[in-house]
Amino acid sequence: MSQHDLNIANQGFPATRADLNNALAALASNSSGASEPSTTYANQLWYDTSNDLLKFRNEADSAWITLAYMNQTTSEWEIRSGVVQAVDSDGLLFKTDEGTTRATLGDDGNWTFTGTVTSANISDGTDTVATGYVVNGSAKAWVNFDGTGTAAISDSLNMSSLTDNGTGDYTLTYSNSLTGVFSNIVACSQSGRSSTQRAMAYDSATANSFVMGTYIDTGSTQTAFDNSLNDAAVFGDLA
């Protein structure tokens, strides 16, 4: 650790050599010391050993700009700034110690994460809701299918297959299983506006699938029926 005014005095050779060596030591150590150098220069570096902070003298030579905290125990450093700005259109990349990019902030303002994002709350800028409501309240599977002719899935999330068990009887299998059979399944079947209503009902379920039935309800009788437009959503926890 060394500091110097970086001004070599007019003196004899041995003293000049010592002065030069002291100045070079100060430059090599970033003028490290517990207090700031007595003589400062614009754009000068100073390592504040009392706080383990690397500082940079501003252009006006009137104040220090803190660049980073140097953790001398873990041999790691932390940026100390209110602003981090990319230097090109690649945006900002955040990597773990083995060099894997875990997060990217693009120039368009969009974040991309490769792992799980953990947050207590989520907000649209006006309203805030606990993340648990979003995670637990989101459908873990949904399906829209045509039950007529060769029954087929029209669109879905987390659904791998549809099995036609007979008239108005279908088994829907998840791509990724749920934790158990106690899921909340909401279903409906298009009926139009008539006195004869078409309905859809949940029959049974496992962690891997559930059975749905579609039927015509006249008010006094229910008859199994293949309907063309059927929807179901499943709420619960993924395994």
N, C-alpha and C positions, 0 to 999 in steps of 0.2 A: 504494500500500500504506500502510495507516494503522491505528493502534490508539489507543484512547482508553478512559479509565475510565468514560465516559458519565455523568459527574457534573459538571455545570456549576457552577463555583465562584462565590461571591458576590464580584463584582469590577466594575471599571469597564466602560463600554460597549465600547471597542475590544477589550479583552481578552476580554469575554464573546462578542463576535462571532467572534473567532478561535477561542475554545474551542468554540463551536457548530459552526463550520465543520469543525474537527478531529473532533468527535464524529460529524457527518454523514458525513464522509469514511470514518470507521471503519465506520459502518453500511453505507455504499454498497459498501465493499470486503470485507464480511464479516470485518472485523477481521483482514485478511490480514497475515501476518508470518512470519518464520522461527521464532519462538517464540510460545507462547501468550500472550494478553493478561495483563497483570499483575493486572488486576481481571476476574473472570469472573462470569457470571450464569447461572442456570438457563435452559436452552433457547436459549442464545446460539450463533450461528454463528461459526466461525473457519476461515479458509482458511490452511492450513499450507503456506507457500511453499517450505519446505525439502524437503518430500516431495510437493508437489502434491496434498494431500489436503484435502477439505472435511469439516470435523468439526462436531459438534453437542454442546453441553454437556448432560449428563443433568439430570434433574429435581432431583436432590439436590445439584447443583453440585459434584460430587466427581470427575467423570471425563469424558473426551471420547469420543463415539461417532463412529467414522469412517463417513461416508456414501458417499464416492466418491473415486476417483482421477481427477484431471484431467490428461489428456495434453496438455501445452502445445505439443507438436510436431505432433501429428495433429489437434488440436482435437476430441478425443473424450474421453468419460468412461466409467469402469468402476464398476459397483456394487461396494461393499466390504461384504458382509454374508453371514452364514451362513444367513440366512432370506430368502426372497422369497415374499410372500403376495399372492394375488389379493384384490381388494376387492369382487368380485361373482361371480355364478354363471357368468360368461363364462370363468372360468379365466384362464390366462396365454397370451398370444400372443407369438410371437417373429417379428419381421419383419426383412427385409433393407432396405438403405438406400433402395430405391425404393418401399417400402411394402408389399411382398408378404409375406403370412404364410407362413412356412416351417415352423413347428412350433406346435402347440397342446397345452397341458397342461390337460385338462378337470378339473372339480371331482370327477369320478369316479376320477381318478388315471390315466386313459388318455392316452397320447401319440398325436398324429397328426402325421405328417411328410409334406411334399409332395415331398421329394427323396430322395436315397439316404442311408441311415444307414450310416456306416462305423465299425466296431468290431473290435478285435483278438480279443475274446472275448465269449462270451455265457454267462450263468449263470441257473439257476433258484433261486439262493440257497444251493444245496447243492453241485451239480456245475457245473464250468466246462469249456467246450470252445471251442477256437479257432473263430472265425467261418468260417474257410475250410472246415472240415469240414461245416458246415451249408450253406454256399452251394454247395460242390462236390459234396456228398453228397446233395443233394435232387434228387428226380425233376424233370426239366425238362418232362416230358410224361407223361401216363398216360391210359389209355382202358379202358372197359368197353363191350363191344359184343355184339350179338346177330347171329350169322352165318347164321341161318336165314331162309328166305323173302326178303323185302327187307331185306338187311343194314342195320343202323342202329346208331349210337352211342347207348348208354344214358346214359353220363356220361363226362366227360373233363376234362383240363387241357391247354391248348395243342394241341388237335386241331381242325382245320378240316373234315376230311371223311374218309369211309370209302368206298372203291371195292371192289365185289365183282367180282373178276376171274374167278370160276368157283368150282366146288365146293372149299371149304376154302382159298381163295386170296384174300387181301385186301391192299389198299394203304391205309395210313393216312398222312394228310398233316398236317404241323404247321401251326399258325397262325403261329408264329414259328420261323424256321429255326434249326438248330444250326450250330456252327462247322465241322463236317465229318462224315464217314461213320463215324468211329471212336467211336460211342456204345456204351454198355452197355445192352442191351435185355433185360429180364426179362419172360417171358410164361408164361401158363398157361391151360388150358382145363378147364372142369368135366368130370369123368368119372364121379363116383360110385364106389361100391365094387363092382367087378366085375372079372372076368378080362380083359374087353375095355376097354382104357384109351383115353381120348381125350386127345390131346396137342396142344400148340401150339408151333410152332417159328419162329424168326426166319429169314427167307430172305435179303433184301438190304436195303440202306439207302442213302439219299443224305442230304444236309444238310437236305432238305425233307420227306422221307417214308421209310417203311420198309414192307417186304412181310412179311406173316405167313401161315403156313399151319397149318390145323387138320386133324387126321387121326385115324383109329382105329388103334391099335397092338395087334395080337393077340399079339405076341411074335415072330411069324415074318414077318408082313406089315404094311405100313402103307398105309392107304387114305385118300385125301382125304375129308373129311367136314365138313358144315356143322354147327357146334355153337352152342347158344343162349347160352352164357355164356363169354365170353373176356375175359382181362385182359392188359394189357401196361403196363410202366413203362419210361421212357427216362431214362438218366442220362448227363450230359455237360455241354457248355457251350453256352449260347445265343449266337447270332451277334450 
